[in-house]
Amino acid sequence: ITGAILATGTVNMSVLGNQTINYTVNDSVGNTATAARTVNVVDTTPPIITLIGSNPTIIQAGSAFTDPGATATDNYNGNINGAITTTNTVNTSALGNYTITYLVNDSSGNTATTYRTVEVIDTTPPEIIMIGGDTEVFQDGKYNDLGANAWDNLNGNITSWMTVVNPVYAPTPARYYVRYRVIDTSGNSAETYRIVTVIASEASGLGTREG
C-alpha cells in the first residue's frame, strides 16, 4: 500500500534548522500508521570572494593607491559585500611586494579569505627643472649658470645628486650646451640641456660646444 502513503510538510531550503515531513497511511479496514522524518537544513559552505581589478596589481612608487576592493557572495546570505574586512599595508613610499587580505564570514560562521599582491615599482625617471632658460653672453663676458632642480617620485628632492657639465668658455664665441643629469636610486635617469650662446664682438660664425 505504498501508493496510499500521504506525506505532509515541505522542506524550505532557504531556512536553516530542523524541519519535519509526516507520513500517514491507512489500510483497507481503517488501520492507520504514521511516521516522521526530520530534515536538518545546514550551511557549511563558505562564501566566495571575488577580487575587483588585477591581481597582482603593479603601481609606481610615490603614487596614490586606492584598493579596488572585492565582492562576496554566499549560498545562504547572498550578497555580503558589506561584511568584508580588509587588511591593507601598502606603502607606496617603499619598493616591494605587499599583501592585502580580504576576509568575510557568513551568518553560519563559515569563513572565506583571499589575497591581493600589490607590487610597488619605480620605473619613472626623475624630473629636471631648469632655473631660467637658454641664454646669451657677450664674448669675454662672465657666465654664471643658474642651475636646475631635480625631483623624483620615490627619492623626492635629489637636486644635490645632479651632475652638471658646463663647457661655456666666454672668450670663444660658440653655442655651448650645459648638461644636467641625475640618476635616482632605482637607476632611472634624466638629462636635459641649456643652450648658452657666446656672442662674438664682431659678426662671425659660431661653433658648438656640448657638455
C-alpha positions as CSV (number, residue, x, y, z in Angstrom):
1,I,0.0,0.0,0.0
2,T,3.0,2.3,-0.6
3,G,0.9,4.2,-3.1
4,A,-1.6,5.1,-0.3
5,I,1.0,6.9,1.8
6,L,0.2,10.6,2.4
7,A,3.1,12.9,3.1
8,T,2.6,16.3,4.7
9,G,5.0,19.1,5.2
10,T,7.7,20.6,3.0
11,V,11.4,21.4,3.4
12,N,12.3,25.0,2.9
13,M,15.9,25.1,1.8
14,S,16.1,28.8,2.5
15,V,15.6,28.3,6.2
16,L,18.2,26.7,8.4
17,G,17.2,24.2,11.1
18,N,15.1,21.1,11.6
19,Q,12.0,20.6,9.5
20,T,9.6,17.7,9.7
21,I,7.8,15.6,7.0
22,N,4.9,13.4,8.3
23,Y,3.8,10.2,6.6
24,T,0.3,8.6,7.1
25,V,-1.2,5.5,5.6
26,N,-4.5,3.6,6.1
27,D,-5.2,0.0,5.1
28,S,-8.5,-1.2,3.7
29,V,-10.0,-1.8,7.1
30,G,-9.1,1.6,8.5
31,N,-6.0,0.8,10.5
32,T,-3.6,3.8,10.5
33,A,0.2,4.1,10.6
34,T,2.3,7.2,10.9
35,A,6.0,8.1,10.7
36,A,8.0,11.3,10.6
37,R,11.3,12.3,9.0
38,T,13.4,15.2,10.4
39,V,15.3,17.1,7.8
40,N,18.1,19.4,9.1
41,V,18.9,22.2,6.7
42,V,22.5,23.3,7.4
43,D,25.0,25.8,5.9
44,T,28.6,24.6,5.8
45,T,29.5,26.2,2.5
46,P,32.0,29.1,2.8
47,P,31.3,32.4,0.9
48,I,33.1,33.3,-2.3
49,I,35.3,36.4,-2.5
50,T,35.9,37.9,-5.9
51,L,38.6,40.5,-6.3
52,I,37.9,43.6,-8.4
53,G,40.7,44.6,-10.7
54,S,44.0,42.9,-11.4
55,N,46.0,40.6,-9.2
56,P,48.8,41.2,-8.8
57,T,48.4,45.0,-9.0
58,I,51.5,47.0,-10.1
59,I,51.8,50.6,-9.2
60,Q,54.5,53.3,-9.4
61,A,56.3,54.4,-6.3
62,G,55.0,57.7,-4.8
63,S,51.6,57.4,-6.5
64,A,48.3,57.3,-4.6
65,F,47.0,53.8,-4.2
66,T,43.3,53.0,-3.9
67,D,42.3,49.4,-3.2
68,P,39.9,48.3,-6.0
69,G,38.2,46.1,-3.4
70,A,36.3,42.9,-3.7
71,T,32.8,41.4,-3.7
72,A,31.4,38.5,-1.6
73,T,28.5,36.2,-2.2
74,D,27.1,33.4,0.0
75,N,24.9,30.5,-0.8
76,Y,22.6,31.3,2.1
77,N,23.1,35.0,2.8
78,G,23.5,36.2,-0.8
79,N,25.4,39.5,-1.2
80,I,27.6,40.1,1.8
81,N,29.9,42.7,0.4
82,G,29.4,44.8,3.5
83,A,30.8,42.1,5.7
84,I,34.2,42.0,4.1
85,T,37.1,43.2,6.3
86,T,40.4,44.2,4.7
87,T,44.0,44.4,6.0
88,N,46.0,46.8,3.8
89,T,49.6,47.5,4.5
90,V,50.6,49.0,1.1
91,N,53.3,51.7,1.4
92,T,53.9,53.4,-1.9
93,S,57.0,55.2,-0.5
94,A,58.9,51.9,-0.3
95,L,59.5,49.5,-3.1
96,G,58.5,45.9,-2.7
97,N,55.6,43.4,-2.7
98,Y,52.6,43.9,-0.3
99,T,49.7,41.7,0.5
100,I,46.1,42.9,1.0
101,T,44.0,40.4,2.9
102,Y,40.2,40.1,2.4
103,L,38.1,38.1,4.9
104,V,34.4,37.6,5.2
105,N,32.1,35.4,7.5
106,D,28.6,34.4,6.7
107,S,25.8,34.2,9.3
108,S,26.6,30.5,9.9
109,G,30.2,31.2,10.8
110,N,31.7,30.0,7.5
111,T,34.8,32.0,6.6
112,A,36.5,32.9,3.3
113,T,39.8,34.6,2.8
114,T,41.6,35.7,-0.3
115,Y,44.6,37.9,-1.1
116,R,45.9,40.6,-3.5
117,T,49.5,41.2,-4.2
118,V,50.5,44.8,-4.8
119,E,53.9,45.4,-6.3
120,V,55.4,48.9,-5.8
121,I,57.9,49.6,-8.5
122,D,59.9,52.6,-9.7
123,T,60.4,53.0,-13.5
124,T,59.6,56.7,-13.5
125,P,62.6,58.9,-14.4
126,P,63.3,62.0,-12.3
127,E,62.3,65.4,-13.5
128,I,64.8,68.2,-14.0
129,I,63.5,71.7,-13.9
130,M,65.9,74.3,-15.2
131,I,66.1,77.7,-13.5
132,G,65.7,80.1,-16.3
133,G,66.1,79.2,-20.0
134,D,68.6,79.3,-22.8
135,T,70.7,82.4,-22.6
136,E,73.3,84.6,-24.3
137,V,76.5,86.1,-23.1
138,F,78.9,88.5,-24.8
139,Q,82.4,87.4,-25.7
140,D,84.8,87.8,-22.8
141,G,81.8,88.4,-20.5
142,K,81.1,86.4,-17.4
143,Y,78.6,83.5,-17.4
144,N,77.0,82.3,-14.1
145,D,74.9,79.2,-14.6
146,L,71.5,79.5,-12.9
147,G,71.4,75.7,-12.3
148,A,68.4,73.4,-12.0
149,N,66.3,71.4,-9.6
150,A,65.7,67.7,-9.7
151,W,62.7,65.8,-8.2
152,D,62.0,62.1,-8.1
153,N,58.7,60.3,-7.4
154,L,60.5,58.0,-4.9
155,N,63.5,59.9,-3.6
156,G,61.9,63.3,-3.5
157,N,64.3,66.3,-3.9
158,I,67.5,65.0,-5.5
159,T,69.0,68.3,-6.7
160,S,72.2,67.5,-4.8
161,W,72.6,64.3,-6.8
162,M,72.7,66.1,-10.1
163,T,75.9,66.4,-12.1
164,V,76.4,69.5,-14.3
165,V,78.9,69.7,-17.1
166,N,79.4,73.3,-18.1
167,P,81.7,73.8,-21.1
168,V,81.0,77.6,-21.5
169,Y,84.2,79.5,-22.3
170,A,83.3,83.1,-22.7
171,P,86.5,84.1,-24.7
172,T,85.4,81.9,-27.6
173,P,82.2,82.6,-29.4
174,A,80.2,79.5,-29.8
175,R,77.0,77.7,-29.0
176,Y,77.5,75.7,-25.8
177,Y,75.4,73.1,-24.3
178,V,75.3,72.9,-20.5
179,R,74.3,69.3,-19.5
180,Y,72.3,68.4,-16.4
181,R,72.0,64.8,-15.4
182,V,70.6,62.9,-12.4
183,I,70.0,59.3,-11.5
184,D,67.6,58.0,-8.8
185,T,68.2,55.0,-6.5
186,S,66.3,52.8,-8.9
187,G,68.6,53.6,-11.8
188,N,66.2,55.8,-13.7
189,S,68.0,58.8,-15.2
190,A,67.0,62.2,-16.6
191,E,69.1,64.6,-18.7
192,T,68.5,68.0,-20.2
193,Y,70.5,70.8,-21.7
194,R,70.7,74.6,-21.6
195,I,71.9,76.4,-24.7
196,V,74.4,79.2,-23.9
197,T,75.4,81.3,-26.9
198,V,78.6,83.4,-26.6
199,I,78.2,86.3,-29.0
200,A,81.2,87.5,-30.8
201,S,82.2,91.1,-30.6
202,E,82.0,91.2,-34.4
203,A,79.8,89.0,-36.6
204,S,81.4,85.6,-37.1
205,G,80.3,82.0,-37.3
206,L,79.6,80.1,-34.1
207,G,80.9,76.8,-33.2
208,T,79.2,74.3,-30.9
209,R,80.3,73.0,-27.6
210,E,78.5,70.4,-25.7
211,G,79.0,69.4,-22.1
